[in-house]
Amino acid sequence: MSKRKRYSPEYKHELVELVRRSKSSCRKIALEVGVTPALLTRWVREADAGGTQAFPGGGTPRDEELARTKRELARVTKERDFLKSAAAYFAKQSPNGTQ
């Protein structure tokens, strides 16, 4: 039987703020950080209802660090893919600016 993951209140608040500030959907953010979309949606609802007192439980610092690392990896991967496509676009351009 697998052990249920536990997340700290700080981590939950951080993700809720990310959802609120981001233009991305809650589902997309949840998949990027490695939690289920339903769980993140529930955290947003709980934060809306309870404010700063929404998450009284505790989690482990290892879970927080892993999630933070996954978020950073997703961001760096997006940047790399963007730069790769931009480099390919400019490589197709001739020196005088015409195609």
N, C-alpha and C positions, 0 to 999 in steps of 0.2 A: 504494500500500500504506500503510495507516495505521500510525502509530507506537504501540507498546505503552505504556500508562500505567505510571508507576512511582510508588510511594508510599514515604514515609519510614518507618523503623521506629517513630518516635514516633507517627505518624498511625495505623499499624496497631495499636499498643498502645492508643491512645486509643479506637479503635473496638471493640477486644476488651473493654476495660473497660466501654464503653457497653453492649455486649451482656450482659455479666455482671451489671451493675447494673440493667438495664432489665427491665420485665415484658413488653416487646414481643418478638416473635419476631426471630430473626436475619434472616430474609427481609425483614421490614418495615423494620428498621433499615437494611439494605443498600440497599433501594430509596429510602429517604428521603435517604440521603447520596450516592447516585449510584454505588455499586459493585454488582457482580453478587452475588446471594445466595451462589452457590457460592464466590466469592472470599472473602467475609467468613467463611463457614463454615470454609474452609481456614485462614484466619488464626487463628480461634479454636482449631482443632485444633493448629496449630503452636505457639501460645502455651501451650496446655496441656502439650504435649510438651517445649517448650524453655524455658519460663519467660521470664526477662528477656533471654536470649540468642536468642530465637526468630527475630528478623528482622535479620539482619546487613546486608542491602542498603540502598540509599539511594533517595530520591525527591527531587522538587523542591518547594521551598517554595510555588510557585504552586499545585500540586495540593492541598497541605494547606490553603491559604487558600480555594481554591474549594470544597473539601469542607466546611470550617468554615462558610463563607457559606451553602452549601446547607442545612446542619443548622439554622443560625439562621433561615433563611427558612422552613423547614418548621415550626419551633417557633412562630414568630410567626404563621404562617398558621393553625395550630391554635388559638392563643389568639384570633385575630381571629374565626374561625368560631364559637368557643365564646361569645365576647362578643356576637356578632351574634345567635345563637340565644337567648341569655339576654335580650337587649334586646327581641327580638320577643316572648318569653314574657311579660315584665313589661309590655310595651305592651298586651297583650291584657287584662291585669287591670284591673278598674275601681278607682276611687279608694278605695272602701270595703272592698276586699279580696275581693269576690265576683265571680264571672264572669258 
